[in-house]
């Protein structure tokens, strides 16, 4: 399963690490996913959506 929020659909982003000689190395920045049971169904929810669900 992809590292994607089941509520809002957010995914990981591409970013670059830069060395001292300015060589670019591509890396992934994953979102903070948590498994949470909502209405009897287990979902992978990002923490941003989790905070709004609790309100």
Buried (B, 14 or more C-beta within 10 A) or exposed (E): EEEBBBBEEBEBEEEEEEEEEEEEEEEEEEBEBEEBEEEEEEBBBBEBBBEEEEE
